[in-house]
């Protein structure tokens, strides 16, 4: 299928061996552990005959529900099941097995992302499909954020790729449903909805209304069903709506998607997204691939908002596809090498994992000086990618 030589197949297998070695490492932040803890609480609720509510578990309830079957699977293992607090402090078979089982969604979605990248490029240029597959799997940026930092964003990101696949196939009901599920998991994909609409208007010139109705209804129904279910659990549909409206206040990281404040009531991301939507619809070539149309708002989001590297995993697969089509090795390498080095070039991280004491006379870790530099390079490559993509797709270019 992938037409890989023996050398490249050996390299891919070696990379997967490294990934599987990284799986049992404890995550670098408490995010993943809090989701595991949430899945444990949901599991305990279910076995006591109760249902989880969004008011209790917040914006990450869908991710925690997703992880609950894997926590249940871990409880079936014939080992001593320690508490989460005990496993964090003491390395044990229980901890390593928990990490392996709870990261199954990440492992599966990592593999599926490579397959989808291969397939999406193959539809446009069969000779370059292998490059997309390899550039995803051999990218150390992906290794770090998926297996060491342990971001669950890859689950929603691969569902967005499925939405792209269905959009290209003009199966708008499946496309809308995938985008809806991704939004329920991680909210950010809702920013992509207008760009899928633009693509539908381009390719469905004969019956655009029918396509948009299928897409919109399939997008709205899963969200509405989820809200009705939560209304049943909470005893009040109005209470669920109120909880959702309170998310920006109760989940302080959510306003970050609005980007930098240009004035008291004016933030950068919405302004640039509307500008990008206008340019895409009115100024881009109508034969632009859906992959590139979806990549543009993600680059706007990551270039204008206060997002983190874990969120950039959304763009990573799409940039692997773009690299396979565009063949700009320098920019691709700079983007992901700087994105990989930026979070790990910190003294505390190196001291914790490697025991290196890299300090100079003032007491500040020398390695810390590289962090801001790498972050600047990474930010610059995102802006460059956004400009390059827009300039290359303008009519007459």
N, C-alpha and C positions, 0 to 999 in steps of 0.2 A: 504493500500500500504506500509506504513512505519512500520506497526506492532508496534506502540508505545503504551506503557502502559498509563493509565490515568495520572499518575504522570508526565511522560516525555512529554506528550502532553500539560499538563498544563504549564510546564516549557517553552516549545517552544513558546506557545502563550504569556506567560509573557514576554519572550525575545523580541518577535515581538512588543509587546506593548511598551517596552522600546525604541526600534528602532524608532517607529513612533513618540514617544515623542521627540527623538533627531533630527528628520528630520527638524523642523523649525529653529533649532539653526543656527545662521550665521556661515559660514565656518571660520576656523581658519586662512586661508591664502587668498590671493587675487586671487589664481588660478581659483577657481570655479566662482568667481564673474566676472573675465575677460572673461571666456567662456560664461557666461550668457550675458555679455555685447556684446560679439561677435555675439551671436545668435540674440540679439536685432538688431544689425546693419545689419545682413543678412536678417532678417525679413523686415526691412525698405527698403533694396535694392530690395527685391522680389516684394513688393507691389508697388514699383516705376518702375517695369519692367526691373530691372537690375539683373545681376548674380554675385555672390561672386567670387573673384579670390584668388588663393593661394599667389600671390604676396602681396595682402593686408592683408590677415588674417594669413598667415604663416603656420607653421607645424600643428597647431591645427584646421585648417579649417574644417576637417571632423567631429571632436567632436562638433564644433559650429553649423555645418549644422544639425547634429543629434539632437541637443537641440532646434533648431529653431521651429519645430512643437509644442514643449511643451511651448515655449514662446508665440506662437500664441494662444495656448489653454488658457494660463493665461490671454491674452488680452480679451478673450471672457467672463471672469468672471464678474458678475455684481457688481464690486467694484470700488473704486477710484484708478486709476492706477498712482501711483507716479513714479517719475524717480528713476533710480537705485541709484543715489547719495543720494536722499532723504531717500530711504529705508535703506541704510547702516547706516545712522545717527539716524533715528527715527524708533523704533519698531512700526509696524502697521499691520493691516490685510493684506495690500498689500504685505508686506515683507514676512509674514508667509505663505500666499497663494503661493507666488512666489517660496519660498523654497520647499514647498510640490510638486508643479507642476513640477519644474525643476529637482527635485530629483527622479521623477518617473522612469527614466531609471536605477538608482542605486537600487531602491527598487525591481524592476522586476528582474534585473540581480542578485541581492543578493538571491532572492528566487530560480531562475533558477540554480544558482551555487550549492545550496544544493541538488536540484533534480538530477543534472548531477553527482555530487559526489556520491550520493546514487546509481544511475544507473551504473556508471563505476565500483564501488566496487562490486555491485551485480553480475556483469558479471564474476568476479573473485572469489568471496566468498560471497554468499548470506547472511550468518549468520553475516557478519561484515558490511553490507551496512548501517545499521542504525547508526553505530558508526561514519561513515563518514558524514552522514547527521547532526547528533547532534554536532560533533566536529566543523563543519563549522558554524552552527547557534549559538552555545553557546560561541563562541570565542570572548572575548572582544577586541582583536586586530582588528578584522573585524568591530566590532561596531564603534570603534574609527575612523578608516581610512575611512570608508564608510559614516558614518552619521555625524561625528563631523568635521573631516578634509575635508570630501566630495571629495574623489578622484573618477574620472571618469574612472580610469584604469580598474575597474571591468567590464565595458562594453566589452572592447577588451579581457579581461581575460576569460569571459564566452564564447566568440566566439572561443577562443583557445580550451576550453574544448569541444565545439561542433566539432572542427576539430579533436580532439582526439577520440571522439565518432565515427565520420565518418571513421577515419583511422582504428579503430578496426573493423568496419564493412566492411572495404576494399572498401569504396565508395570514390575513390580518387579524383574525380572531386569536390564533395562537400567538401572534406577535404581541397583541395587546395584553393577553393574559400573562405572558412571560414578563413584560415590562411592569405589570401590576404586582406580580409576585416579588420581583426585584425591589420595587418601591416599598412593599410591606416589610421586607427584610432590612433595607438600609436607606430608605427615603430618597437618597440622592438621584436615583434614576428618573424621578419625576421631572427633573430638569431636561431630560432627553425627549419627552413626549412631543413637544412642538416640532422637533427635527424629524421624528418619524412621520409626523403629519405632512411635513414638507415633501418627504420622499414619496409618500402615498399620492400626493397631488401630482408629482412628476410622472409617476409610472402608471397611474390609473386615470388617464385622461378621458377614457370613454365612460367610466362610471365611478368618479371620485367619491360621490356621496355614499354609495354602498360600501366602499372600502373603509371610509372613515367611520361609518356607523358600526361596522363589525369591529374595527379597532377600538373605538371609544367604549362600546358596550363591554367588550372583553376586558378592557382596562378597569372599568368602574365596578363591574360585578364582584370580583374577588375582594376588593376593598370594602364594598358595601356589605358583603356577606360577613367579613371579619368584624365590621362594626356592629352588625346585628347580633353576631355571636357574643361579642363583648357586652352588648347591651343586656343580653340574656343573663350572662354571668354576673354583671354588676347590678342588675335589677332595674336599670334605667338607661335608655338610649341617650338621653340628654346628658347624663353623667359621663358617658364615654366621649361624647363630642366635647364636653368641657375639659376632660382630661387631655384630649388631643390638642386642644387650643392652648392648654397650659404647658405643653412640651417645651417651647422656647425658654420659658422661665425655669422649669424643673430640670431640663436637660441643657446645661449651659453651653455644651459644645455645638448644639444645633445652629445658633445664630452665626457660627463661624462660616457657614456656607454663603452668607451674605457678603463676605469679603470685607475689605478695608473701608472705613467710614470716610467719605469725601465731604460730608456735612452731617449735621445732627440727625437728619432723616434721609440720608442719601448714601447708599453703599455701592461699591463698585461692581460686584458680581451681577446683580440683576440688570444693571445698565449695559454691561458688556455682553450678557447673554441675549438681550433684545437686539443689540447691534449686530451680533453674530447671526442671529436668526434672520434679520433683514438682509445681510450680505449673502447668506447661504441661499435664501429663497429668490432674491431678485438679481443677484450678481454672479452666482456660481453657475458653472456649466450644468445643464440639465442631466447630463450623463454621468454625474459624479456618483461613485459607489456609496452605498449606504454606510459602509464601514467608516469612510472619511467624513460623512455627514454627521455621524454620531461622535466621532473623535473630536471634532471642532468644539462643541460645548464643554466636553470634558477638559480640554486644554484651557478653555476660558475659566472654568471653575478652579482648576489647579493653579493657574497663573494669577488669578485675581483674589481668590479667597485664602483664608488662613488655614489651608488644608495641610495634612501631614503625609509623610511618605506612605503610610499604610493605605491612604486613600488613592494614591497614585497607581496602585495595583489595578484600578479600574481602567486606566489608560495604557497600562503595560502591554496587555494582549493586543489592543488595537494598534499600538505603536510597533509591535512586532510584525503585524500585518502591513502597516505602512512602510516599515523598513524593507520588508520583502518586495514590495512594489516599487519603492523609491530608490532603494539601494544606497542610502546615505549612511555609510558605516561610521563616519566620524561623529556626526551629530547623535546617532543612536548610541554609540559607545559613551560619549560624554554625558548624555542624559542619564544613563543607567549606572555608569561607574560613579558619577558624582552622587546620584541618589542612593547608591549602596554605601559609599564611603562616609557620607554626611552623618548618618546616625551612629555609625560604629566608631568614628574618630572622636571619642570622648574618653577622658582619663578614667572616670569611674567604671565604665564598661570594660576597658582593657584591664584595669586593676582587678576587677571582680572575677573575670573569667581567665585571665592569663597571668595574674600576679605581677604585671609590669608596673613599675613606679616611674612614670615618665614625667618628671617635674624639673623645673628650673629654679633658680634662686628665689624668685618671688613666690614660689609655692603653687603656681598654676600649672596644670598638666600641659606639657608641650603639645601633646597630641590634640588638645582642645583647640589649638590655633587653626587646625585644619578643618574643623567642623564648619565655621562660618564661611570659609573659602569654598568648601564643597557645596554648601547650601546655595551660595551665590551662583556657582556654575550650574547647578541643577535648575534653579529658578530661571537662569538665562536660557537654558536649552528649551524649557517649556515655552517661553515667549517666542524663541526662534522657530520652534515647531509650529506654533499657532500662526505666525506671520507667513512662514513658508507654505503651509497648507492653504491659507487663504489666497496668497498670490498665485499659487499654481492652479487653483480652480477657477479663477476669474475668467469670465468670457473674454476671448481674444488673446489670452495668454498662451 
